[in-house]
Amino acid sequence: MPIYMRATLSVRTGHLQPLLETLTTRVFPLIEREAGWKLLGCFSHLTGPINTITDLWELPDHAALMKGRGALAAAPDILDIRAVMNAAIQEETLVIMDKVPYPYK
């Protein structure tokens, strides 16, 4: 049964574009390929806390969460990826969710 994850990243000023490039060209494809995660959307905030990225993912199951983290840690270019992420990300919040059927019964 799939689960869902929302990742919210608060990004330091001036680092939004380099982080988005790293996520969309290196991190997201790796996690989708190696762990079976499905990116439902990546959003950059226009209002509220600007310099914020929110990703919404569908994961096959709970085990896929750790599989994705392991795949990223084992990436051959993890040191380069981590350098970009460490410079850019001020705060990260992960929320694991179940889908509520609609209409709710």
C-alpha positions as CSV (number, residue, x, y, z in Angstrom):
1,M,0.0,0.0,0.0
2,P,1.5,3.3,-1.0
3,I,2.4,6.1,1.4
4,Y,3.0,9.7,0.7
5,M,5.8,12.1,1.7
6,R,5.9,15.8,1.7
7,A,9.4,17.3,1.9
8,T,9.6,21.0,2.6
9,L,13.0,22.7,2.2
10,S,13.7,26.2,3.5
11,V,16.4,27.5,1.2
12,R,19.1,30.1,1.8
13,T,18.9,33.3,-0.3
14,G,20.7,32.9,-3.6
15,H,20.7,29.1,-3.5
16,L,17.2,28.3,-4.9
17,Q,18.2,27.8,-8.6
18,P,21.4,25.7,-7.9
19,L,19.4,23.5,-5.5
20,L,16.5,23.0,-7.9
21,E,18.9,22.1,-10.7
22,T,20.6,19.5,-8.4
23,L,17.3,18.1,-7.2
24,T,15.7,17.8,-10.6
25,T,18.7,16.5,-12.6
26,R,20.5,14.3,-10.1
27,V,18.5,13.5,-6.9
28,F,15.0,13.0,-8.1
29,P,15.9,10.7,-11.1
30,L,18.1,8.6,-8.8
31,I,15.5,8.1,-6.1
32,E,12.8,7.3,-8.7
33,R,15.0,4.8,-10.5
34,E,16.6,3.1,-7.5
35,A,13.8,3.2,-4.9
36,G,10.6,3.3,-6.9
37,W,9.5,6.7,-5.5
38,K,7.2,8.7,-7.8
39,L,7.5,12.5,-7.7
40,L,3.9,13.9,-7.8
41,G,5.1,17.5,-7.9
42,C,7.9,19.9,-7.0
43,F,6.8,23.4,-6.0
44,S,8.5,26.7,-5.4
45,H,6.6,29.0,-3.1
46,L,5.4,32.3,-4.6
47,T,3.8,33.5,-1.3
48,G,4.2,32.7,2.3
49,P,7.8,31.7,3.2
50,I,9.6,32.5,-0.1
51,N,12.8,30.5,-0.9
52,T,10.9,27.4,0.0
53,I,10.6,24.2,-2.0
54,T,7.9,21.5,-1.4
55,D,8.0,18.1,-3.0
56,L,5.2,15.6,-2.9
57,W,6.1,11.9,-3.4
58,E,4.3,8.6,-3.6
59,L,6.3,5.7,-2.2
60,P,5.4,2.1,-2.7
61,D,5.6,1.3,1.0
62,H,7.4,2.2,4.2
63,A,10.5,0.2,3.3
64,A,11.0,2.4,0.2
65,L,11.7,5.4,2.4
66,M,14.9,3.9,3.7
67,K,15.7,2.4,0.3
68,G,15.6,5.9,-1.2
69,R,17.8,7.3,1.5
70,G,20.3,4.5,1.0
71,A,20.3,5.0,-2.7
72,L,21.1,8.6,-2.3
73,A,23.9,7.9,0.2
74,A,25.4,5.4,-2.2
75,A,25.4,7.7,-5.2
76,P,28.8,8.0,-6.8
77,D,28.5,11.8,-6.8
78,I,27.0,12.1,-3.3
79,L,29.8,14.4,-2.1
80,D,29.0,16.9,-4.8
81,I,25.3,16.6,-4.2
82,R,25.7,17.0,-0.4
83,A,27.9,20.1,-1.0
84,V,25.1,21.8,-2.9
85,M,22.4,20.7,-0.5
86,N,24.4,21.7,2.6
87,A,25.1,25.1,1.2
88,A,21.5,25.7,0.2
89,I,19.2,24.0,2.7
90,Q,18.5,25.9,5.9
91,E,15.8,23.6,7.2
92,E,14.2,20.3,6.0
93,T,10.9,18.9,7.2
94,L,9.6,15.5,6.1
95,V,6.0,14.4,6.7
96,I,4.8,10.9,6.0
97,M,1.1,10.6,5.1
98,D,-1.6,8.1,4.2
99,K,-4.1,9.0,1.5
100,V,-7.6,9.7,2.6
101,P,-10.2,8.3,0.2
102,Y,-12.4,10.9,-1.4
103,P,-15.3,11.2,-1.1
104,Y,-14.5,10.3,2.5
105,K,-16.7,7.4,3.7
